[in-house]
């Protein structure tokens, strides 16, 4: 045993899993009555491009709700789009992993 004790832990972040979970949370949030507040958090943490995508998702979900009465197909399609979008974001901007995780947790709580 060394004279120095190392108590730090290394956390491994599996970006595809983060993207998958966050995608589900973003779509849930987009269909929530609290979607405008969540959208503001997306804007402040991830920027205007992601905010625009979130606004588009909300609109497509609302349109699908009116047209189909609640068919899950559009939500599943949107979750797939978000998974890819977030994987790309985390690959190019890994420093946004924390904000994406926070947003995912918030989205599941809505």
Secondary structure, DSSP 8 states (H G I E B T S, - for coil): --SS----------HHHHHHHHHHHHHHHHTSTTHHHHHHHHHHHH-HHHHHHHHHHHHHHHHHHHHHSS-THHHHHHHHHHHHHHHHHHHH-GGGHHHHHHHHHHHHH-
